[in-house]
Amino acid sequence: MADNNGLTDEERAELEQLRAEKAAREQAARDAAERAELERLRAQRAQTEAERAQAARDAEARERGRALMEPDDDDLKMPLGQKVVILAVVGIALVWLAITVLG
């Protein structure tokens, strides 16, 4: 039996089956694209969080360095970091002098 388009029942059934397969392929492609976008966005979020964590660690390290090398207040006391550096330089100079004199 033929319908308005001149297709037989078998042709109509095959057409519907092919349309369903095409729709399934298109849906699978959309799903794959959405999964890829989700993974890309997750990676982007992870990278952003890692950058924030790194920036926080850097800021903390700068603060520790500043606290070590700068005086706490307007007092003329020398910070601990500067004392350590001066003692290291004096120690190296004494070792060099001892090697030169005794060597």
Number of C-alpha atoms within 10 A of each C-alpha: 7 11 9 6 7 10 13 13 12 11 12 15 12 12 13 12 12 12 12 12 12 12 12 12 12 12 12 12 12 12 12 12 12 12 12 12 12 12 12 12 12 12 12 12 12 12 12 12 12 12 12 12 12 12 12 12 12 12 12 12 12 12 12 11 12 14 14 15 17 14 16 13 7 6 7 8 10 12 15 14 16 14 12 12 12 12 12 12 11 12 12 12 12 12 12 13 12 11 10 9 8 7 7
